Amino acid sequence: MSATPDPAEVEGSDAAADSEPAAVRLAHVVIDVDDLDAAADFYVEALGAVVEPIPAESRAIYRRLALPGQAARLLLHRTDDPPDDGAARRRVHLDLVAPDVDAAVARLCAAGARWVREEDERGWRFVVLADPWGHLWCVLPGDAAPFAGVAPATGAERGRPRSGSSSP
């Protein structure tokens, strides 16, 4: 027996008439930080985010940020938990795409990101950075849309020689 019921078998389900699964969308990527204002300032400068208004009762705990051209939002969450209180805490990272990886990395590091390493995976060169709170980001070339499962297209970033150092 399948763990997922057939929509036609679920009593009262609108999906029974329309066999499409219910739409689920990503609303926020939540990032734990210890200083909301510093984190908001960093993400505004680094990613061009815009701080959105939120209810007054939430302002002591959250900052909601819109990213240009994106439906999902970053939600900065103030916490006093230590950043290394468990392995699961760092299992999510952001993938950022840029037309010029090196220029983007330089700009992000100037904004306060920290260089972690350079990678070459399945023919794609990318750079791993960390924000000031230790959250990892992979900065991928702009044509990396097929990175997750399709052979890479030829381009300026693919197959590009890796630099000799692992730090700027």
C-alpha positions as CSV (number, residue, x, y, z in Angstrom):
1,M,0.0,0.0,0.0
2,S,1.3,3.4,-0.9
3,A,2.0,5.9,1.9
4,T,0.4,8.6,-0.3
5,P,-3.3,8.2,-0.7
6,D,-4.9,8.5,-4.1
7,P,-6.6,11.9,-4.2
8,A,-9.8,10.3,-5.5
9,E,-10.0,8.2,-2.3
10,V,-9.7,11.1,0.1
11,E,-13.1,12.1,1.3
12,G,-13.9,15.8,0.8
13,S,-10.7,16.3,-1.2
14,D,-10.9,18.9,-4.0
15,A,-8.0,17.0,-5.5
16,A,-10.3,14.1,-6.3
17,A,-11.9,16.2,-9.0
18,D,-8.6,17.5,-10.1
19,S,-5.9,14.9,-10.0
20,E,-3.2,17.5,-9.6
21,P,-1.4,17.4,-6.3
22,A,-2.0,20.3,-3.9
23,A,0.3,23.2,-4.7
24,V,3.0,23.7,-2.1
25,R,5.4,26.6,-2.4
26,L,8.4,27.7,-0.5
27,A,7.6,30.8,1.6
28,H,10.8,31.4,3.6
29,V,14.3,30.2,4.0
30,V,14.8,30.8,7.7
31,I,18.3,31.8,8.9
32,D,19.2,31.8,12.6
33,V,21.3,34.8,13.7
34,D,22.1,36.4,17.0
35,D,21.8,40.0,15.7
36,L,18.8,40.8,13.5
37,D,19.9,44.3,12.5
38,A,23.4,43.3,11.6
39,A,22.1,40.3,9.6
40,A,19.5,42.4,7.8
41,D,22.2,45.0,6.9
42,F,24.5,42.2,5.6
43,Y,21.8,40.6,3.4
44,V,20.7,43.9,2.1
45,E,24.3,44.7,1.0
46,A,25.3,41.2,-0.1
47,L,22.1,40.2,-2.0
48,G,20.3,43.4,-2.6
49,A,17.5,42.3,-0.3
50,V,14.8,44.6,0.8
51,V,13.5,44.5,4.4
52,E,9.8,44.1,4.5
53,P,7.4,45.3,7.2
54,I,6.2,42.7,9.7
55,P,3.8,42.9,12.6
56,A,5.2,44.8,15.7
57,E,4.9,41.7,17.9
58,S,7.3,39.8,15.6
59,R,10.0,42.5,15.2
60,A,12.0,41.3,18.3
61,I,12.4,37.9,16.7
62,Y,12.3,38.2,12.9
63,R,13.3,40.3,9.9
64,R,11.7,39.4,6.6
65,L,13.7,40.1,3.5
66,A,12.6,40.1,-0.2
67,L,15.2,39.2,-2.8
68,P,15.0,40.8,-6.2
69,G,12.9,38.7,-8.6
70,Q,12.2,35.9,-6.0
71,A,8.9,34.8,-4.6
72,A,10.3,33.1,-1.5
73,R,11.6,35.3,1.3
74,L,14.5,35.1,3.7
75,L,13.3,35.1,7.3
76,L,16.0,36.1,9.7
77,H,15.3,34.5,13.1
78,R,17.0,35.8,16.3
79,T,18.2,33.1,18.5
80,D,20.7,32.8,21.4
81,D,21.4,29.1,20.5
82,P,25.0,28.5,19.8
83,P,25.7,28.1,16.1
84,D,27.2,24.6,16.5
85,D,24.6,23.0,18.8
86,G,24.0,20.2,16.3
87,A,25.0,18.8,13.0
88,A,21.5,19.2,11.5
89,R,21.7,23.0,11.9
90,R,24.1,23.3,8.9
91,R,22.5,20.9,6.6
92,V,20.8,23.5,4.5
93,H,22.7,26.0,2.4
94,L,21.9,28.6,-0.2
95,D,22.8,28.2,-3.9
96,L,23.3,31.5,-5.5
97,V,23.8,31.9,-9.3
98,A,25.8,34.8,-10.8
99,P,26.8,35.6,-14.4
100,D,30.4,36.2,-13.1
101,V,31.3,34.0,-10.1
102,D,34.5,35.7,-9.3
103,A,33.0,39.2,-9.4
104,A,30.1,38.0,-7.2
105,V,32.4,36.3,-4.7
106,A,34.5,39.5,-4.5
107,R,31.4,41.6,-3.9
108,L,30.0,39.1,-1.3
109,C,33.3,38.9,0.6
110,A,33.5,42.7,0.6
111,A,30.0,42.7,2.2
112,G,31.2,40.4,4.9
113,A,30.9,36.8,3.6
114,R,33.9,34.5,4.3
115,W,35.7,32.4,1.7
116,V,35.4,28.7,2.5
117,R,36.7,26.8,-0.6
118,E,36.5,26.4,-4.3
119,E,34.9,23.3,-5.8
120,D,34.6,21.5,-9.1
121,E,31.7,19.1,-9.2
122,R,30.7,17.3,-12.4
123,G,32.5,19.9,-14.5
124,W,31.0,22.9,-12.8
125,R,33.3,25.3,-10.9
126,F,31.7,27.1,-8.0
127,V,32.8,28.8,-4.8
128,V,31.6,28.1,-1.3
129,L,31.2,31.0,1.1
130,A,29.8,31.5,4.6
131,D,27.8,34.4,5.8
132,P,29.0,36.1,9.1
133,W,26.9,33.5,11.1
134,G,28.5,30.5,9.4
135,H,25.6,29.6,7.0
136,L,27.1,28.2,3.8
137,W,26.4,29.5,0.3
138,C,27.5,28.0,-3.0
139,V,28.1,30.7,-5.7
140,L,27.4,28.9,-9.1
141,P,27.8,30.2,-12.6
142,G,24.6,31.7,-14.1
143,D,24.2,28.9,-16.6
144,A,24.2,26.3,-13.8
145,A,20.5,25.7,-14.0
146,P,21.0,22.1,-15.2
147,F,23.7,21.5,-12.5
148,A,21.5,19.2,-10.5
149,G,20.9,16.6,-13.1
150,V,21.8,17.4,-16.7
151,A,25.2,17.4,-18.3
152,P,26.6,20.9,-18.2
153,A,26.7,23.1,-21.3
154,T,29.9,24.5,-22.5
155,G,30.6,28.0,-21.3
156,A,33.1,30.3,-19.8
157,E,32.8,28.9,-16.3
158,R,32.7,25.2,-17.2
159,G,36.0,23.6,-17.3
160,R,37.7,26.8,-16.3
161,P,41.0,26.2,-14.6
162,R,40.8,26.3,-10.8
163,S,42.9,28.9,-9.1
164,G,45.9,27.6,-7.2
165,S,44.8,28.8,-3.8
166,S,41.8,28.0,-1.6
167,S,41.5,31.5,-0.2
168,P,41.3,34.9,-1.7
